[in-house]
């Protein structure tokens, strides 16, 4: 596929963070990489970074909670500060699976430099997370109803 076009970035889904052969193949391209952490802990993230940094260090790390949709109480957005402190040489961001737009706004306020917002275009699609994430046409109505900003910060450590 990379022979047909060269993307600006390659995105690693959280489920692939531990697929080290895939990460190595991606890193060999020397195209900047965005890692989503999902259920990974420090060791899994460090292992992934160890593979990629053999080739380059143009890496972004997104705090992500593997829950669809993510409940505000489970967001643990203080992890952004943890990632910035311990992985400050990389760009840190947030991969958002919540309903509404409040969580990514809070993440930006906590220092996230990248926001990835998951949406569902067709709730009938049979895909991971489909039907459980906010639909494109419903973003504004859910944003108005989101009131959990006081509970999204968490304790700042990895979830797992």
N, C-alpha and C positions, 0 to 999 in steps of 0.2 A: 504494500500500500504506500509506503514512504517513497517508492519510485515514481508514484503518480503525482504526489504533492508533498511539500514540506511544511508541516504545521509549525506555528510559533511555539507551542508547548505540547508536551505529552502528559496526559492525566492518568495516574494510577489509582484505580478504585480501591477502597479500603480492603476489599476481599482479596486483592492481589498484592498487598503490601509485603506479604511473606513469600511471594513467588519470586525467589531470588534469580532464577534463570531468566524470567521475563524482565525483571528490573535490569539485569545486566545487558540484555539485548536492547532495551530502551536506552540505557545509559551510553552504549557504544555509539549511538547516533549523535551524541553530544547536543541533542535538542534539550532545552530546559524542561525539567520535570516537576510536576505538581503531585505530591503525595497526600492522600487522604488517610487519616489515622484510624478511623472506625474503632474496632475493638482491640487494636494493637496497644501494647505497652511500650515502655522505654526500650526494652531489649529488641523487640521486633522493629521499632523505628531505627534504632542504632544499627541493626544488621542491614536494613535497607539502605541507610545512608552510607554505610561502609562499602557496599557494592557500587552504588552510583558515584561516590566521590573518587573512585579509582579512575573515572573518566572525566568528570567535571563536577563543579559545585554550584551550578545554576539550578537550585532546588527551592521549591516552595513546599511548606507543610501546612495542611489544613486540619484543624481540630474538627472532629466529626464524631457524632454519636450514631451508632447503627441501630436506630429505632425509627420506624416509619408509621405515622409521623412521630417526631421526637416530642415528648411531653416537656413543657418548660422546666419542671423540677429536675429533669435529667440532663439538661444542657451543659452544666458545668463549664460555663464560659470563662471562668478563671484559669482554665487550662491554657487559654491563649497567653496569659502572662507567664505561665510555666514554660511554654514553648519558646516564648520570646527570651526568657532568661537563659534557658539551657541550650537553645538552638538559634541564638540570635544572629548567627551569620547567614541564616536563611530567611526568606520572606515567610511570614506566618499569616495564616488566614483561617477561615471558617467555612465548612461545608454544611449547609443548613437544610435540615429535613423537617422543619417545623411548619405549622400552618400559620400563615401571616408573614409580616415583614418586620416585626419588632425585634426578633432575636438577631438577625444580621445587623440591624442598626446598633444594638447594644454591643455586638462583637466589634463593630467599627470603633465604637467609643472605648473599647478595651484594647485597641491597638491592632486589630486585624487589618491586614493590607490587601487581602483578597477575599471576596465573598463568592461562594458557589451556592446557588439557590436551586434546590430540586423542586420541580413542578411536575404535575401530571397533565398532559394535554387531553388524553382520552382515558377515562376511568374504566373502560372496557378492555383495555390492553392487558394481556397476560404477561406482566413483567414484574421483576422484583420492585416492590414499593408502589406499584401502580394502584390507583384507587384509594391510596392512603395518604398521599401528599396533596397539598392544595393545588387545585386546577388553575390554569392560567387565567381564566375568566373570573375566578373567585378571590384573587389576591386582595383586592382592596376591601371587600366586605369582611374577610377574616382578620385583616390588619386592624380594623376598627374594633373588633371584639377581643383582640389579644390583650390580656391584662396581667400577664405573669412576669413582667420585667423584674420584679423584686425577687424572683426565685430562680433566675437563670444562671446565677454566677457560680454556684457549686463551691467545692473546696480547693480547686486549682490543681489537683493531681490527675494523673491518668485514671480513667474509669476502671481499667482492668489490669 
